[in-house]
Amino acid sequence: KAKKSSGQKDAVLWCSDDFEAANATLDYLLIKSGAKLKDYFKAVATNFPVVNELPPEGELSLTFCDYYQLAKDNMTWTQIPGVTLPSSEAAAAARQHIVDGVDTETGEVLEDHTENFGNESNSPAQATAPAPELTVVATMPLRHRVLAQYIGEGEYLYHVDASQKKEILRLEMDTDNSYVQNLLLAAENVEAFKKAIEHDIHKIV
Protein backbone atom coordinates (compact mmCIF):
# COMPACT_ATOMS: atom_id res chain seq x y z
CA LYS A 1 0.00 0.00 0.00
CA ALA A 2 1.37 3.41 -0.97
CA LYS A 3 1.60 6.17 1.61
CA LYS A 4 -0.86 8.96 0.87
CA SER A 5 1.84 11.62 1.02
CA SER A 6 3.82 9.86 -1.73
CA GLY A 7 1.25 10.31 -4.48
CA GLN A 8 2.08 6.78 -5.67
CA LYS A 9 -0.47 4.13 -6.63
CA ASP A 10 -0.99 0.98 -4.58
CA ALA A 11 0.84 -2.05 -5.96
CA VAL A 12 -0.31 -5.66 -6.24
CA LEU A 13 1.77 -8.74 -7.04
CA TRP A 14 1.07 -12.46 -6.83
CA CYS A 15 3.51 -15.32 -7.21
CA SER A 16 4.03 -18.91 -6.12
CA ASP A 17 7.05 -18.15 -3.91
CA ASP A 18 7.01 -17.96 -0.14
CA PHE A 19 6.22 -14.59 1.45
CA GLU A 20 9.86 -13.53 1.90
CA ALA A 21 10.75 -14.30 -1.71
CA ALA A 22 7.57 -12.56 -2.89
CA ASN A 23 8.57 -9.49 -0.84
CA ALA A 24 11.98 -9.42 -2.50
CA THR A 25 10.34 -9.69 -5.93
CA LEU A 26 7.96 -6.86 -5.07
CA ASP A 27 10.82 -4.61 -3.91
CA TYR A 28 12.73 -5.36 -7.11
CA LEU A 29 9.76 -4.57 -9.37
CA LEU A 30 8.92 -1.36 -7.50
CA ILE A 31 12.50 -0.13 -7.83
CA LYS A 32 12.53 -1.08 -11.53
CA SER A 33 9.32 0.90 -12.04
CA GLY A 34 11.03 4.01 -10.64
CA ALA A 35 9.19 3.97 -7.31
CA LYS A 36 10.88 4.46 -3.95
CA LEU A 37 10.39 1.79 -1.28
CA LYS A 38 10.07 4.46 1.41
CA ASP A 39 6.81 5.54 -0.27
CA TYR A 40 5.19 2.20 0.57
CA PHE A 41 4.12 0.42 3.73
CA LYS A 42 5.32 -3.14 4.29
CA ALA A 43 3.63 -5.68 2.06
CA VAL A 44 0.87 -7.93 3.39
CA ALA A 45 -0.29 -11.36 2.25
CA THR A 46 -3.97 -11.63 1.30
CA ASN A 47 -6.45 -14.17 0.01
CA PHE A 48 -6.15 -14.90 -3.70
CA PRO A 49 -8.82 -13.05 -5.72
CA VAL A 50 -10.07 -14.89 -8.81
CA VAL A 51 -10.88 -11.92 -11.06
CA ASN A 52 -10.06 -10.84 -14.62
CA GLU A 53 -8.15 -7.74 -13.51
CA LEU A 54 -5.50 -9.72 -11.64
CA PRO A 55 -2.13 -9.36 -13.40
CA PRO A 56 -0.18 -12.41 -14.65
CA GLU A 57 1.98 -14.17 -12.08
CA GLY A 58 5.17 -12.27 -11.27
CA GLU A 59 4.01 -9.00 -12.85
CA LEU A 60 3.42 -5.80 -10.88
CA SER A 61 0.02 -4.11 -11.20
CA LEU A 62 -0.55 -0.47 -10.31
CA THR A 63 -4.16 -0.50 -11.55
CA PHE A 64 -5.69 -3.45 -9.66
CA CYS A 65 -6.49 -1.23 -6.68
CA ASP A 66 -8.42 1.11 -8.98
CA TYR A 67 -11.12 -1.57 -9.01
CA TYR A 68 -10.69 -3.58 -5.81
CA GLN A 69 -10.02 -2.85 -2.15
CA LEU A 70 -9.26 -4.94 0.92
CA ALA A 71 -12.14 -5.64 3.27
CA LYS A 72 -11.89 -4.92 7.00
CA ASP A 73 -10.23 -8.29 7.58
CA ASN A 74 -7.29 -7.08 5.42
CA MET A 75 -7.40 -10.43 3.64
CA THR A 76 -10.37 -10.41 1.28
CA TRP A 77 -10.55 -8.32 -1.90
CA THR A 78 -13.89 -6.73 -2.78
CA GLN A 79 -14.92 -4.62 -5.75
CA ILE A 80 -14.96 -0.90 -4.99
CA PRO A 81 -18.62 0.23 -4.96
CA GLY A 82 -19.62 2.29 -7.99
CA VAL A 83 -16.52 1.41 -10.00
CA THR A 84 -17.06 -0.09 -13.44
CA LEU A 85 -14.73 -2.95 -14.27
CA PRO A 86 -13.01 -3.01 -17.66
CA SER A 87 -14.49 -5.65 -19.94
CA SER A 88 -12.60 -8.91 -20.26
CA GLU A 89 -12.39 -8.25 -24.00
CA ALA A 90 -10.71 -4.90 -23.36
CA ALA A 91 -8.27 -6.49 -20.94
CA ALA A 92 -7.44 -9.23 -23.43
CA ALA A 93 -7.00 -6.69 -26.24
CA ALA A 94 -4.63 -4.66 -24.08
CA ARG A 95 -2.50 -7.74 -23.47
CA GLN A 96 -2.40 -8.51 -27.20
CA HIS A 97 -0.73 -5.15 -27.85
CA ILE A 98 2.31 -6.34 -25.88
CA VAL A 99 4.68 -8.29 -28.12
CA ASP A 100 8.13 -9.26 -26.85
CA GLY A 101 8.01 -6.52 -24.24
CA VAL A 102 7.00 -3.75 -26.67
CA ASP A 103 3.62 -2.03 -26.81
CA THR A 104 2.81 -2.26 -30.52
CA GLU A 105 0.49 0.75 -30.35
CA THR A 106 2.74 3.20 -28.52
CA GLY A 107 6.16 1.70 -29.23
CA GLU A 108 6.92 1.81 -25.51
CA VAL A 109 9.42 -0.79 -24.34
CA LEU A 110 8.01 -2.61 -21.35
CA GLU A 111 10.26 -4.50 -18.98
CA ASP A 112 9.41 -8.16 -18.49
CA HIS A 113 10.46 -9.15 -14.98
CA THR A 114 9.44 -12.78 -15.29
CA GLU A 115 12.53 -14.96 -15.59
CA ASN A 116 11.68 -17.19 -18.59
CA PHE A 117 15.06 -18.45 -19.73
CA GLY A 118 15.68 -21.24 -22.22
CA ASN A 119 12.30 -20.93 -23.99
CA GLU A 120 11.81 -21.86 -27.63
CA SER A 121 13.81 -19.87 -30.10
CA ASN A 122 13.80 -19.58 -33.88
CA SER A 123 17.56 -19.23 -33.82
CA PRO A 124 19.45 -22.57 -33.83
CA ALA A 125 22.34 -20.98 -31.95
CA GLN A 126 20.03 -19.72 -29.24
CA ALA A 127 18.05 -22.96 -29.15
CA THR A 128 21.17 -24.99 -28.30
CA ALA A 129 22.56 -22.48 -25.79
CA PRO A 130 22.16 -23.71 -22.20
CA ALA A 131 19.76 -21.70 -20.08
CA PRO A 132 21.44 -19.87 -17.19
CA GLU A 133 20.66 -21.37 -13.79
CA LEU A 134 19.40 -18.49 -11.68
CA THR A 135 18.64 -18.57 -7.98
CA VAL A 136 16.45 -15.96 -6.28
CA VAL A 137 18.61 -14.42 -3.54
CA ALA A 138 15.75 -14.28 -1.02
CA THR A 139 15.50 -18.10 -1.04
CA MET A 140 19.16 -18.58 -0.07
CA PRO A 141 20.60 -19.03 3.47
CA LEU A 142 21.29 -15.79 5.36
CA ARG A 143 25.09 -15.94 4.91
CA HIS A 144 24.70 -16.39 1.16
CA ARG A 145 22.09 -13.60 0.94
CA VAL A 146 24.55 -11.21 2.59
CA LEU A 147 27.40 -12.25 0.30
CA ALA A 148 25.14 -11.98 -2.76
CA GLN A 149 24.60 -8.29 -2.07
CA TYR A 150 28.32 -7.90 -1.27
CA ILE A 151 29.45 -9.21 -4.67
CA GLY A 152 26.91 -6.94 -6.36
CA GLU A 153 29.33 -4.04 -5.70
CA GLY A 154 26.56 -1.53 -5.09
CA GLU A 155 24.02 -3.05 -7.47
CA TYR A 156 20.95 -4.69 -5.92
CA LEU A 157 20.98 -8.37 -6.89
CA TYR A 158 17.59 -10.05 -7.22
CA HIS A 159 19.07 -13.35 -8.39
CA VAL A 160 22.52 -14.92 -8.89
CA ASP A 161 23.84 -17.27 -11.57
CA ALA A 162 26.06 -20.34 -11.14
CA SER A 163 29.35 -18.42 -11.33
CA GLN A 164 28.15 -15.91 -8.74
CA LYS A 165 27.11 -18.76 -6.43
CA LYS A 166 30.63 -20.18 -6.73
CA GLU A 167 32.05 -16.77 -5.80
CA ILE A 168 29.71 -16.64 -2.79
CA LEU A 169 30.90 -20.07 -1.62
CA ARG A 170 34.54 -19.05 -2.14
CA LEU A 171 34.09 -15.90 -0.06
CA GLU A 172 32.30 -17.83 2.67
CA MET A 173 35.32 -20.15 3.02
CA ASP A 174 37.92 -17.35 2.75
CA THR A 175 38.93 -17.02 6.41
CA ASP A 176 41.72 -14.58 5.48
CA ASN A 177 39.19 -11.98 4.34
CA SER A 178 38.51 -10.32 7.68
CA TYR A 179 35.93 -7.87 6.30
CA VAL A 180 33.76 -10.63 4.86
CA GLN A 181 34.09 -12.81 7.96
CA ASN A 182 33.15 -9.89 10.23
CA LEU A 183 30.19 -9.14 7.97
CA LEU A 184 28.96 -12.72 8.25
CA LEU A 185 29.52 -12.72 12.00
CA ALA A 186 27.42 -9.58 12.36
CA ALA A 187 24.69 -11.02 10.17
CA GLU A 188 24.40 -14.11 12.36
CA ASN A 189 24.52 -12.31 15.70
CA VAL A 190 22.54 -9.10 15.14
CA GLU A 191 18.82 -9.87 15.47
CA ALA A 192 17.75 -7.02 13.16
CA PHE A 193 20.08 -8.36 10.47
CA LYS A 194 18.49 -11.82 10.66
CA LYS A 195 15.03 -10.37 10.00
CA ALA A 196 16.10 -7.86 7.35
CA ILE A 197 14.65 -8.05 3.85
CA GLU A 198 16.91 -8.10 0.80
CA HIS A 199 16.70 -4.36 0.13
CA ASP A 200 17.81 -3.56 3.70
CA ILE A 201 20.68 -6.06 3.49
CA HIS A 202 21.76 -4.42 0.24
CA LYS A 203 21.84 -0.98 1.90
CA ILE A 204 23.81 -2.27 4.90
CA VAL A 205 26.35 -4.21 2.85
C-alpha positions in Angstrom: 0.0 0.0 0.0 1.4 3.4 -1.0 1.6 6.2 1.6 -0.9 9.0 0.9 1.8 11.6 1.0 3.8 9.9 -1.7 1.3 10.3 -4.5 2.1 6.8 -5.7 -0.5 4.1 -6.6 -1.0 1.0 -4.6 0.8 -2.0 -6.0 -0.3 -5.7 -6.2 1.8 -8.7 -7.0 1.1 -12.5 -6.8 3.5 -15.3 -7.2 4.0 -18.9 -6.1 7.1 -18.2 -3.9 7.0 -18.0 -0.1 6.2 -14.6 1.5 9.9 -13.5 1.9 10.7 -14.3 -1.7 7.6 -12.6 -2.9 8.6 -9.5 -0.8 12.0 -9.4 -2.5 10.3 -9.7 -5.9 8.0 -6.9 -5.1 10.8 -4.6 -3.9 12.7 -5.4 -7.1 9.8 -4.6 -9.4 8.9 -1.4 -7.5 12.5 -0.1 -7.8 12.5 -1.1 -11.5 9.3 0.9 -12.0 11.0 4.0 -10.6 9.2 4.0 -7.3 10.9 4.5 -3.9 10.4 1.8 -1.3 10.1 4.5 1.4 6.8 5.5 -0.3 5.2 2.2 0.6 4.1 0.4 3.7 5.3 -3.1 4.3 3.6 -5.7 2.1 0.9 -7.9 3.4 -0.3 -11.4 2.2 -4.0 -11.6 1.3 -6.5 -14.2 0.0 -6.1 -14.9 -3.7 -8.8 -13.1 -5.7 -10.1 -14.9 -8.8 -10.9 -11.9 -11.1 -10.1 -10.8 -14.6 -8.2 -7.7 -13.5 -5.5 -9.7 -11.6 -2.1 -9.4 -13.4 -0.2 -12.4 -14.7 2.0 -14.2 -12.1 5.2 -12.3 -11.3 4.0 -9.0 -12.9 3.4 -5.8 -10.9 0.0 -4.1 -11.2 -0.5 -0.5 -10.3 -4.2 -0.5 -11.5 -5.7 -3.4 -9.7 -6.5 -1.2 -6.7 -8.4 1.1 -9.0 -11.1 -1.6 -9.0 -10.7 -3.6 -5.8 -10.0 -2.9 -2.2 -9.3 -4.9 0.9 -12.1 -5.6 3.3 -11.9 -4.9 7.0 -10.2 -8.3 7.6 -7.3 -7.1 5.4 -7.4 -10.4 3.6 -10.4 -10.4 1.3 -10.6 -8.3 -1.9 -13.9 -6.7 -2.8 -14.9 -4.6 -5.7 -15.0 -0.9 -5.0 -18.6 0.2 -5.0 -19.6 2.3 -8.0 -16.5 1.4 -10.0 -17.1 -0.1 -13.4 -14.7 -2.9 -14.3 -13.0 -3.0 -17.7 -14.5 -5.7 -19.9 -12.6 -8.9 -20.3 -12.4 -8.3 -24.0 -10.7 -4.9 -23.4 -8.3 -6.5 -20.9 -7.4 -9.2 -23.4 -7.0 -6.7 -26.2 -4.6 -4.7 -24.1 -2.5 -7.7 -23.5 -2.4 -8.5 -27.2 -0.7 -5.1 -27.8 2.3 -6.3 -25.9 4.7 -8.3 -28.1 8.1 -9.3 -26.9 8.0 -6.5 -24.2 7.0 -3.8 -26.7 3.6 -2.0 -26.8 2.8 -2.3 -30.5 0.5 0.7 -30.3 2.7 3.2 -28.5 6.2 1.7 -29.2 6.9 1.8 -25.5 9.4 -0.8 -24.3 8.0 -2.6 -21.3 10.3 -4.5 -19.0 9.4 -8.2 -18.5 10.5 -9.1 -15.0 9.4 -12.8 -15.3 12.5 -15.0 -15.6 11.7 -17.2 -18.6 15.1 -18.5 -19.7 15.7 -21.2 -22.2 12.3 -20.9 -24.0 11.8 -21.9 -27.6 13.8 -19.9 -30.1 13.8 -19.6 -33.9 17.6 -19.2 -33.8 19.5 -22.6 -33.8 22.3 -21.0 -32.0 20.0 -19.7 -29.2 18.1 -23.0 -29.2 21.2 -25.0 -28.3 22.6 -22.5 -25.8 22.2 -23.7 -22.2 19.8 -21.7 -20.1 21.4 -19.9 -17.2 20.7 -21.4 -13.8 19.4 -18.5 -11.7 18.6 -18.6 -8.0 16.5 -16.0 -6.3 18.6 -14.4 -3.5 15.7 -14.3 -1.0 15.5 -18.1 -1.0 19.2 -18.6 -0.1 20.6 -19.0 3.5 21.3 -15.8 5.4 25.1 -15.9 4.9 24.7 -16.4 1.2 22.1 -13.6 0.9 24.6 -11.2 2.6 27.4 -12.3 0.3 25.1 -12.0 -2.8 24.6 -8.3 -2.1 28.3 -7.9 -1.3 29.4 -9.2 -4.7 26.9 -6.9 -6.4 29.3 -4.0 -5.7 26.6 -1.5 -5.1 24.0 -3.1 -7.5 20.9 -4.7 -5.9 21.0 -8.4 -6.9 17.6 -10.0 -7.2 19.1 -13.4 -8.4 22.5 -14.9 -8.9 23.8 -17.3 -11.6 26.1 -20.3 -11.1 29.3 -18.4 -11.3 28.1 -15.9 -8.7 27.1 -18.8 -6.4 30.6 -20.2 -6.7 32.1 -16.8 -5.8 29.7 -16.6 -2.8 30.9 -20.1 -1.6 34.5 -19.1 -2.1 34.1 -15.9 -0.1 32.3 -17.8 2.7 35.3 -20.1 3.0 37.9 -17.4 2.7 38.9 -17.0 6.4 41.7 -14.6 5.5 39.2 -12.0 4.3 38.5 -10.3 7.7 35.9 -7.9 6.3 33.8 -10.6 4.9 34.1 -12.8 8.0 33.1 -9.9 10.2 30.2 -9.1 8.0 29.0 -12.7 8.2 29.5 -12.7 12.0 27.4 -9.6 12.4 24.7 -11.0 10.2 24.4 -14.1 12.4 24.5 -12.3 15.7 22.5 -9.1 15.1 18.8 -9.9 15.5 17.7 -7.0 13.2 20.1 -8.4 10.5 18.5 -11.8 10.7 15.0 -10.4 10.0 16.1 -7.9 7.3 14.6 -8.0 3.8 16.9 -8.1 0.8 16.7 -4.4 0.1 17.8 -3.6 3.7 20.7 -6.1 3.5 21.8 -4.4 0.2 21.8 -1.0 1.9 23.8 -2.3 4.9 26.4 -4.2 2.9 
